[in-house]
Amino acid sequence: MKKTAKWMAATLAAAVIIGGGTALDRYNHTMAAPSEQNECVSGGTGKAPPPPSGHDGQRNPDHPRPPKQSGAGAGGQAAAPASGNLTTVTTTKDGTVSVTVSGGYETDPQDHGRPVVLIAAALGVPTEVFREAFSGVTPAELSSGGPTAEEAQSNKAALLKVLAPYGITNDRLDEVSNYYRYNGQQSQTWKIVPATAAAIVDNGVVTGISITNPGSGYSSAPTITIKSPNGTITAKATVSYSEDFAKNGSLSSITLK
């Protein structure tokens, strides 16, 4: 009985990492800075990517499909699955200056919408190592309803063949796979925490940006837009990655351009 239970857990984990499930626990509100007003608005900057050619996740009717967004991903990258509440706006008390953090969920086209950069970082391996491991996986077709038990077992073995020499255990692979699972067919994101930032204003001039919540789950740098009576300017965000889920894909700095 114990052997059967372990075999079933490994099978399920393989299905999760190959195709993904639906995103869970998405934050609908952002953390407010003490001296600022904060609000979360719907929408991202990218549109949902085409689903991968192979898919092992099951559709979950309990999670509705969120609205798709318009616009292309930056830098020629494939846009991440669309979801509500990915854009945050923080406004000064007098309402004259606002900082918008948007996007940041774009992925490399070769990853077919999967947050490979986040998965690799959480596992503590280079992104290319995880891509190499995933190259041995044979995803099931979208219309198949998921992999067979034999396919799932084979795929899990292919992943661990490359990842095990880096110290990645079966349990850690399962943990990371479950945390970043998503269903591309349902246009949903992986687990994310939107970041917030506030403007530093001196005599009516924006002199800097303060990160009030670094967020997590950013697979690319989000767009930072500052609007003030003097016009609209942009800033550059830097994203850091970590094995710690709470810090993986978080904003480490924002500098005015």
Helices and strands as residue ranges (DSSP letters): H 2-18, E 36-41, G 74-76, E 87-92, E 98-102, G 109-111, H 116-123, H 127-134, G 142-144, H 149-163, G 164-166, H 170-179, G 184-186, E 196-202, E 205-213, E 223-228, E 231-240, E 250-256
